[in-house]
């Protein structure tokens, strides 16, 4: 059987010819836009008979493999004598003198491929290959030419393809095994839980139909397996070739890894990669990404192909530990290694931002790949606020003032441009500017000018000035977000003594979530707490054509006793209700054995209750969440909830924090959850801005800004209790507002058989 592997010219030649080191930690973020502008400038000088952006493709066979290679050459120039010149344009910040015929083999390789494809299609015996280098600051050009015969080009192309063959052979072999094993894969458990088959079937139908899905599936359904398993079956049926499993937290990433580990053990042939944040996986004490400071950056591209082939031949589940092992073996940067692996993997487990954040996304995912990819978005309720931050940007006056002071003697251009930004922000303070709907174009222009000067200096200084780097990246982010600014944004200013911060704030991220995920075959948004469904569907970019499904708890409602204690937890009433509230805690714990977690809306409130609790029940062992806990401290906190421990444990934690979501304390590890308050986010300027925005749209702004996000935290915290068929326990809700119809309507069906405890 002949296997057809589609690959772009650029991807093919970069795979074969890439070499050298990871460059300095500073990389210009304007290069792509600037490169496009320069290409267009050069192409405008072409004559009428010349062509630009010419699409070319060819098929090249090596053994049982056929490569379908395609791409667009920048220019096809027709000379007076009818001869053809293939023009490949490259923009650069560097001096043109350093570009010679031998400088960049990968550039020649790309142009040679285009020359071969055109000459083959038009039966040309000879063709001229031209590289046009353009210096971005000056616009000056340097052209290098090489006339080649078709035979020379053909020999070159086959040499490149032969070098790629071992990688292509592995891909072919793996693709065949992946398809066959995905088709044959059986559900990994003896039976489906109630509702689990429905969720899995709906996910499969969603992918098959090229649709999107919003799924509210109660805790205990087995959402991770119920989304991953049908997506893999869709791979086996040829509907997709890749899955991205997107998460907000490390704990949910681990659940996805465990599910895939089980499926791989059951016979499915998949390559799975987990992308870990750069600051967590970096081997160096100081994260400086250049060859002078990091042996894993030095010569990275000389070794990466060998590292890729090794790990892909030996491993299926490439978690953080596995990637680190091979990175050390081949002496390559583990973070860059994981990104390169992501483009070859069948399943990628990573944070939301690799798809949705315009400043972080995996940009080499071409449209063709997107069409063959499904996004599984876990705990999708988190994406609303995460997206608001992704699509917002802040300027801080002191960043620019510090740059001005540092450069005023050595680089007046930077100093003056930084001063212009700093003074503009100072004027905002003088005007007592707070909130405004219009984008300040004058400020954006000043920030963009600063960014241009800063970029030039950073290139000269090799990105070593941390003060300038910080200001530059914030400026770049500000300009990028300013281009997205519309009626769904507002601008607000914060003043703290001499400091001034100005933020472009995205109030409604729905259109940008939709835009950033455009092109993917299917998106599956799922969570136990997509309540109310229409609210989340609206803010996550859903449309009327999208599928929705809501699946209740698979467990008998008698498994959990739900009670409401109608005490006021409002700030003004806390001193009066703290005593009866803590007495209620003790009373509940006397009636229900086992470990408890008690959640509070703030650290301060938690501390007040904790002190009172230790007075009333000094015999009970307690553990308390603290702000800024390290990973080890978090693990120790959870490990303390041991099912075999002799003495019961009472944990005090913050609602909406690291222990109220994604934590899996099964069986006797946890038998009671008490939730204090309705989870309101802290009242503040941003929340009030959101409220006012949706009020103007004739929506209930208060609910959008406070009630729905707050109740989501409540539901997530309560979901820590019943995780399996064997789990039992009690959920106690402390707040009189839980008796109001608005809040009761937001409770899941399985919580509505509550009892009201005497106030």
MIZAKOL-33138 format. One record per residue (C-alpha): y negated, x negated, z negated. Coordinates in steps of 0.5 Angstrom, whole numbers, plus 500, padded with zeros to 3 digits. Example, Ala and Ser with C-alpha at 12.3 -4.5 7.8 and 13.67 -1.06 7.14 Angstrom:
# residues 2
SITE    c2    c1    c3
SITE   509   475   484
SITE   502   473   486
***
This chain:
# residues 759
SITE    c2    c1    c3
SITE   500   500   500
SITE   493   497   502
SITE   488   498   496
SITE   481   498   498
SITE   476   495   493
SITE   469   497   494
SITE   464   492   492
SITE   456   490   494
SITE   455   484   498
SITE   450   481   492
SITE   456   483   486
SITE   461   479   491
SITE   457   473   492
SITE   454   473   485
SITE   461   473   482
SITE   463   467   486
SITE   457   463   486
SITE   454   464   479
SITE   453   458   475
SITE   449   455   470
SITE   446   457   463
SITE   443   463   460
SITE   436   462   460
SITE   430   462   455
SITE   430   468   450
SITE   424   470   454
SITE   425   474   461
SITE   420   477   464
SITE   421   485   464
SITE   416   486   470
SITE   420   482   475
SITE   424   488   478
SITE   418   492   479
SITE   414   485   482
SITE   420   484   486
SITE   420   490   489
SITE   412   490   491
SITE   413   483   494
SITE   419   485   498
SITE   414   491   501
SITE   408   486   502
SITE   413   482   506
SITE   416   487   510
SITE   409   490   512
SITE   408   484   516
SITE   414   485   520
SITE   413   487   528
SITE   415   494   531
SITE   421   491   534
SITE   423   489   527
SITE   427   493   522
SITE   427   493   514
SITE   432   495   509
SITE   438   495   514
SITE   444   498   511
SITE   451   494   513
SITE   458   494   511
SITE   465   491   513
SITE   472   491   511
SITE   475   484   510
SITE   483   484   508
SITE   486   479   504
SITE   494   480   503
SITE   494   488   501
SITE   487   488   499
SITE   482   491   503
SITE   475   489   501
SITE   469   494   503
SITE   463   490   503
SITE   456   493   504
SITE   449   492   502
SITE   442   492   505
SITE   439   486   508
SITE   431   486   507
SITE   429   484   514
SITE   432   484   521
SITE   427   480   526
SITE   428   481   533
SITE   425   475   537
SITE   422   475   544
SITE   428   472   547
SITE   433   477   544
SITE   435   473   538
SITE   436   475   531
SITE   434   473   524
SITE   437   475   518
SITE   431   475   513
SITE   433   475   505
SITE   426   475   501
SITE   426   472   494
SITE   420   473   489
SITE   419   467   484
SITE   415   465   478
SITE   416   458   480
SITE   413   453   484
SITE   415   453   491
SITE   416   446   492
SITE   423   446   488
SITE   426   451   493
SITE   430   446   498
SITE   436   448   503
SITE   441   446   497
SITE   437   449   491
SITE   441   456   491
SITE   447   457   494
SITE   448   464   492
SITE   442   466   496
SITE   445   463   502
SITE   451   466   501
SITE   448   473   500
SITE   444   472   507
SITE   450   469   510
SITE   454   475   509
SITE   449   480   512
SITE   449   475   518
SITE   456   476   519
SITE   456   483   518
SITE   451   484   523
SITE   454   479   528
SITE   460   482   528
SITE   458   489   529
SITE   454   487   535
SITE   458   481   538
SITE   453   476   537
SITE   455   469   538
SITE   450   466   534
SITE   445   468   529
SITE   439   465   525
SITE   439   466   517
SITE   432   466   513
SITE   431   465   506
SITE   423   467   505
SITE   421   465   498
SITE   415   468   495
SITE   411   465   489
SITE   409   471   485
SITE   402   469   482
SITE   399   466   489
SITE   403   470   494
SITE   404   464   498
SITE   411   463   502
SITE   416   458   504
SITE   421   460   509
SITE   428   456   510
SITE   432   457   516
SITE   439   456   518
SITE   442   457   525
SITE   450   459   525
SITE   455   461   530
SITE   459   467   528
SITE   465   462   527
SITE   462   459   522
SITE   460   465   518
SITE   467   468   519
SITE   470   462   516
SITE   464   462   510
SITE   466   469   509
SITE   473   469   508
SITE   472   463   504
SITE   468   467   499
SITE   473   473   499
SITE   479   468   498
SITE   475   465   492
SITE   475   473   489
SITE   482   474   491
SITE   485   473   484
SITE   480   477   481
SITE   481   483   486
SITE   488   482   486
SITE   488   483   478
SITE   483   490   479
SITE   488   492   484
SITE   494   491   480
SITE   491   494   474
SITE   488   500   478
SITE   495   502   480
SITE   498   502   473
SITE   492   505   470
SITE   493   511   475
SITE   500   512   474
SITE   500   511   467
SITE   494   516   466
SITE   498   521   470
SITE   504   520   466
SITE   500   520   459
SITE   502   525   454
SITE   498   528   448
SITE   500   523   443
SITE   501   528   437
SITE   507   533   436
SITE   502   539   437
SITE   495   541   438
SITE   491   543   432
SITE   488   550   433
SITE   482   550   438
SITE   484   543   440
SITE   488   545   446
SITE   482   549   448
SITE   477   543   447
SITE   481   538   451
SITE   482   543   457
SITE   475   545   457
SITE   473   537   457
SITE   478   536   463
SITE   475   542   467
SITE   468   540   466
SITE   470   533   469
SITE   474   536   474
SITE   468   541   476
SITE   463   536   476
SITE   459   539   470
SITE   456   538   463
SITE   459   541   457
SITE   456   542   450
SITE   461   543   445
SITE   461   545   438
SITE   467   543   435
SITE   468   544   427
SITE   470   538   423
SITE   478   537   423
SITE   479   539   430
SITE   480   532   432
SITE   474   531   437
SITE   475   524   439
SITE   482   525   441
SITE   480   532   444
SITE   475   529   449
SITE   478   522   450
SITE   485   524   452
SITE   483   529   457
SITE   478   524   460
SITE   483   519   461
SITE   487   525   465
SITE   481   526   469
SITE   482   518   471
SITE   489   519   473
SITE   488   525   477
SITE   482   521   481
SITE   476   525   479
SITE   473   519   475
SITE   474   512   474
SITE   470   510   468
SITE   469   513   461
SITE   463   511   457
SITE   464   513   450
SITE   457   513   447
SITE   455   513   439
SITE   450   513   434
SITE   454   509   429
SITE   459   504   428
SITE   464   508   424
SITE   464   513   430
SITE   465   507   434
SITE   471   505   430
SITE   474   512   431
SITE   474   512   438
SITE   477   505   438
SITE   483   508   434
SITE   484   514   438
SITE   484   509   444
SITE   489   504   441
SITE   494   510   440
SITE   494   512   447
SITE   495   505   449
SITE   501   504   445
SITE   503   511   448
SITE   503   507   455
SITE   497   508   458
SITE   494   502   462
SITE   487   502   460
SITE   481   496   459
SITE   477   498   453
SITE   471   494   451
SITE   466   495   445
SITE   459   493   446
SITE   456   490   439
SITE   449   489   438
SITE   447   482   440
SITE   444   481   433
SITE   451   483   430
SITE   455   479   434
SITE   451   473   435
SITE   455   466   433
SITE   448   463   431
SITE   444   463   425
SITE   438   463   429
SITE   439   468   435
SITE   435   463   440
SITE   438   464   447
SITE   438   458   451
SITE   442   452   453
SITE   438   447   448
SITE   439   451   442
SITE   446   455   443
SITE   452   451   446
SITE   455   459   448
SITE   449   459   453
SITE   449   452   455
SITE   454   453   462
SITE   455   460   460
SITE   456   462   468
SITE   460   456   469
SITE   465   459   465
SITE   465   466   465
SITE   469   468   471
SITE   475   464   467
SITE   474   467   461
SITE   473   474   464
SITE   480   473   468
SITE   483   471   461
SITE   481   476   457
SITE   483   482   462
SITE   490   479   464
SITE   491   479   456
SITE   488   484   453
SITE   487   492   453
SITE   483   494   447
SITE   477   489   447
SITE   474   490   440
SITE   469   486   437
SITE   474   481   434
SITE   478   480   440
SITE   471   479   444
SITE   469   474   439
SITE   476   470   439
SITE   476   469   447
SITE   468   468   447
SITE   470   462   442
SITE   476   460   446
SITE   472   459   453
SITE   465   457   449
SITE   461   463   452
SITE   456   468   449
SITE   460   474   446
SITE   454   479   447
SITE   453   477   454
SITE   461   477   455
SITE   461   484   453
SITE   456   486   458
SITE   460   483   463
SITE   466   486   461
SITE   463   493   461
SITE   462   493   469
SITE   470   491   469
SITE   472   496   464
SITE   475   503   464
SITE   472   505   458
SITE   466   503   455
SITE   464   504   447
SITE   457   503   446
SITE   451   505   443
SITE   447   511   446
SITE   441   506   448
SITE   446   503   454
SITE   445   509   458
SITE   439   513   455
SITE   434   507   453
SITE   430   505   459
SITE   429   498   456
SITE   436   497   454
SITE   440   501   459
SITE   446   497   463
SITE   442   497   470
SITE   447   494   474
SITE   451   501   474
SITE   450   503   481
SITE   449   510   483
SITE   456   510   486
SITE   459   508   480
SITE   455   513   476
SITE   458   518   481
SITE   465   516   478
SITE   463   516   471
SITE   464   521   465
SITE   459   520   459
SITE   462   522   452
SITE   457   523   447
SITE   459   523   440
SITE   455   526   434
SITE   450   529   440
SITE   446   532   435
SITE   443   525   433
SITE   441   524   440
SITE   435   528   439
SITE   431   524   435
SITE   434   517   437
SITE   431   519   444
SITE   424   521   441
SITE   424   514   439
SITE   427   511   445
SITE   421   514   449
SITE   416   513   445
SITE   412   506   444
SITE   407   503   439
SITE   401   498   439
SITE   399   495   433
SITE   392   492   432
SITE   394   486   428
SITE   399   483   433
SITE   393   482   438
SITE   388   480   433
SITE   393   474   431
SITE   394   472   439
SITE   387   472   440
SITE   385   468   434
SITE   391   463   436
SITE   389   462   443
SITE   381   463   443
SITE   381   455   444
SITE   387   454   448
SITE   387   460   453
SITE   381   464   453
SITE   384   469   458
SITE   390   471   453
SITE   385   471   448
SITE   380   475   451
SITE   385   480   454
SITE   388   481   447
SITE   381   482   444
SITE   380   487   449
SITE   386   491   446
SITE   384   489   439
SITE   377   492   439
SITE   379   498   443
SITE   384   500   437
SITE   378   498   432
SITE   374   503   436
SITE   379   509   435
SITE   379   507   428
SITE   371   508   428
SITE   372   514   431
SITE   377   517   426
SITE   382   518   432
SITE   388   522   429
SITE   391   526   435
SITE   390   527   442
SITE   394   530   448
SITE   391   525   454
SITE   393   519   455
SITE   388   513   454
SITE   388   510   461
SITE   383   505   459
SITE   387   502   454
SITE   393   502   458
SITE   389   498   463
SITE   387   493   458
SITE   394   492   455
SITE   397   491   462
SITE   392   486   463
SITE   394   482   457
SITE   401   483   459
SITE   400   479   465
SITE   396   474   462
SITE   402   473   456
SITE   407   473   461
SITE   404   467   465
SITE   403   463   458
SITE   410   465   456
SITE   413   462   462
SITE   409   456   461
SITE   411   455   454
SITE   418   457   455
SITE   418   463   451
SITE   417   459   444
SITE   411   463   441
SITE   414   468   437
SITE   407   471   436
SITE   406   472   443
SITE   413   474   444
SITE   412   480   440
SITE   405   482   442
SITE   408   482   450
SITE   414   486   449
SITE   410   491   445
SITE   405   491   451
SITE   411   492   456
SITE   414   497   452
SITE   407   501   452
SITE   406   500   459
SITE   413   503   461
SITE   412   509   456
SITE   405   510   459
SITE   408   511   466
SITE   413   517   463
SITE   407   520   459
SITE   406   528   461
SITE   405   534   457
SITE   411   533   453
SITE   407   527   450
SITE   402   526   445
SITE   398   520   442
SITE   396   519   435
SITE   393   514   431
SITE   395   511   424
SITE   390   507   419
SITE   392   503   413
SITE   386   499   411
SITE   384   494   416
SITE   391   495   420
SITE   391   500   426
SITE   397   503   430
SITE   397   507   436
SITE   403   511   438
SITE   405   514   445
SITE   410   520   442
SITE   415   524   446
SITE   415   530   442
SITE   420   533   447
SITE   425   528   450
SITE   430   533   454
SITE   427   532   461
SITE   428   524   460
SITE   435   525   457
SITE   436   529   463
SITE   433   523   468
SITE   436   517   465
SITE   443   520   465
SITE   442   523   472
SITE   448   521   477
SITE   453   521   472
SITE   459   526   474
SITE   459   529   468
SITE   456   529   461
SITE   460   532   455
SITE   455   533   449
SITE   460   534   442
SITE   459   535   435
SITE   461   539   429
SITE   454   541   428
SITE   451   543   434
SITE   448   549   431
SITE   444   553   433
SITE   447   551   440
SITE   441   553   444
SITE   436   549   440
SITE   441   543   442
SITE   442   545   449
SITE   435   545   450
SITE   433   539   447
SITE   438   535   450
SITE   436   537   457
SITE   442   542   458
SITE   441   547   464
SITE   444   555   465
SITE   449   552   469
SITE   452   547   464
SITE   458   549   460
SITE   458   551   453
SITE   464   552   448
SITE   464   553   440
SITE   471   552   436
SITE   471   554   429
SITE   475   550   424
SITE   483   550   425
SITE   484   550   417
SITE   485   556   413
SITE   478   558   409
SITE   482   558   403
SITE   482   550   403
SITE   475   550   401
SITE   471   554   396
SITE   464   554   398
SITE   459   556   392
SITE   451   557   392
SITE   447   555   386
SITE   440   559   388
SITE   435   554   384
SITE   429   551   387
SITE   429   544   389
SITE   422   544   392
SITE   418   538   390
SITE   413   543   386
SITE   419   546   382
SITE   424   539   381
SITE   422   538   374
SITE   423   545   372
SITE   430   545   375
SITE   433   538   374
SITE   436   540   368
SITE   440   546   370
SITE   442   543   376
SITE   445   537   373
SITE   449   542   368
SITE   451   546   374
SITE   454   539   377
SITE   458   538   371
SITE   460   545   370
SITE   463   544   377
SITE   466   538   376
SITE   470   540   370
SITE   473   546   374
SITE   475   541   380
SITE   478   535   379
SITE   478   529   384
SITE   472   525   387
SITE   465   528   388
SITE   459   526   393
SITE   453   529   391
SITE   447   528   396
SITE   440   529   395
SITE   434   529   400
SITE   431   523   397
SITE   432   516   393
SITE   427   518   388
SITE   430   525   387
SITE   437   522   387
SITE   435   517   381
SITE   432   523   377
SITE   438   527   377
SITE   443   520   376
SITE   439   519   370
SITE   440   526   367
SITE   447   526   369
SITE   449   520   366
SITE   446   523   359
SITE   450   529   360
SITE   457   526   363
SITE   457   519   360
SITE   464   519   361
SITE   465   520   368
SITE   464   513   373
SITE   459   513   378
SITE   457   509   384
SITE   450   510   387
SITE   447   509   394
SITE   441   504   395
SITE   436   503   400
SITE   438   497   405
SITE   445   496   404
SITE   449   491   407
SITE   455   492   411
SITE   459   489   406
SITE   456   494   401
SITE   457   500   405
SITE   464   498   405
SITE   465   497   398
SITE   462   504   396
SITE   467   507   401
SITE   473   503   398
SITE   471   505   391
SITE   473   512   393
SITE   481   510   392
SITE   486   516   392
SITE   490   512   387
SITE   484   510   382
SITE   486   513   375
SITE   479   515   373
SITE   475   520   378
SITE   469   517   381
SITE   462   521   382
SITE   458   518   388
SITE   450   519   389
SITE   448   519   396
SITE   442   521   400
SITE   442   527   405
SITE   442   524   412
SITE   444   517   410
SITE   449   512   412
SITE   455   516   407
SITE   453   523   410
SITE   455   523   417
SITE   461   519   420
SITE   465   518   414
SITE   472   520   413
SITE   475   520   406
SITE   481   524   407
SITE   486   527   402
SITE   485   525   394
SITE   479   520   396
SITE   474   526   396
SITE   475   533   393
SITE   468   535   392
SITE   461   535   395
SITE   455   538   392
SITE   449   538   397
SITE   442   539   394
SITE   436   542   398
SITE   436   544   405
SITE   435   537   408
SITE   428   538   410
SITE   425   532   414
SITE   420   529   410
SITE   413   533   411
SITE   409   528   415
SITE   404   527   422
SITE   410   527   427
SITE   414   533   424
SITE   407   537   424
SITE   406   535   431
SITE   413   537   433
SITE   412   544   430
SITE   405   545   433
SITE   408   543   440
SITE   413   548   440
SITE   409   553   437
SITE   405   553   443
SITE   411   554   447
SITE   412   560   443
SITE   418   557   440
SITE   419   557   432
SITE   416   550   431
SITE   417   550   424
SITE   425   551   425
SITE   425   546   431
SITE   421   541   426
SITE   424   542   420
SITE   429   547   419
SITE   434   546   424
SITE   434   538   423
SITE   435   539   416
SITE   441   544   416
SITE   444   539   421
SITE   444   534   415
SITE   447   539   410
SITE   453   541   415
SITE   454   534   416
SITE   454   532   409
SITE   459   538   408
SITE   463   536   413
SITE   466   530   409
SITE   470   534   405
SITE   476   537   409
SITE   478   532   414
SITE   486   534   415
SITE   490   540   414
SITE   492   537   407
SITE   485   537   404
SITE   482   542   399
SITE   476   542   395
SITE   469   545   393
SITE   463   545   397
SITE   457   547   393
SITE   450   548   396
SITE   444   548   391
SITE   438   551   393
SITE   435   558   393
SITE   434   558   401
SITE   441   558   402
SITE   441   566   400
SITE   436   567   406
SITE   438   570   412
SITE   435   565   417
SITE   439   559   413
SITE   446   563   412
SITE   446   564   420
SITE   446   557   421
SITE   452   556   416
SITE   459   555   420
SITE   463   561   420
SITE   468   557   415
SITE   463   557   410
SITE   460   564   410
SITE   465   566   404
SITE   461   563   399
SITE   460   565   392
SITE   453   565   388
SITE   453   562   382
SITE   449   565   376
SITE   442   562   376
***
